[in-house]
Amino acid sequence: MRAVVQRVSEASVTVAGETVGAISRPGLCVLVGVTHGDTPEQAAQLARKLWSLRLFPGETADGSAGELSCSDFDGPLLVVSQFTLYGDARKGRRPTWNAAAPGPVAEPLVDEVVARLRALGATVETGRFGADMKVALVNDGPFTVLLEV
């Protein structure tokens, strides 16, 4: 599994003009791609990593300066499926999508990431799998990292 993680001050996703998911305070916007052979265990590992990744400036529990994770301040996450993360544009002028898992494989695994995050106590908003989505965000930093599990 692959995820592009952006620290945001706000983010939203709309489908056909309707907002289907939004966060309006500091948190993470996470684009998730699934490839062949990915497993529910990897989805769980990605969820744990997202919830505990220290990407935010702040004060730790003992009062010292440090970096915080979403779990430290109940930061929300907007999780959006994105098969194009497995696009390959090394040859030619058109990317291929051969490495992206098909919808019947990918959708349950993206759902598993969301379910595992919620089980950890996270507030999670989502896009709509397979839809033509418009993602808007304010990247705080800018701060973007790539995760692979």
Salt bridges, closest charged atoms under 4 A:
ASP72 OD2 - ARG54 NH1 2.93
ASP74 OD2 - ARG25 NH2 3.90
ASP88 OD2 - ARG90 NH2 2.74
GLU112 OE2 - ARG116 NE 2.70
ASP132 OD1 - LYS134 NZ 3.47
ASP140 OD2 - ARG7 NE 3.70
GLU148 OE1 - ARG2 NH2 3.32
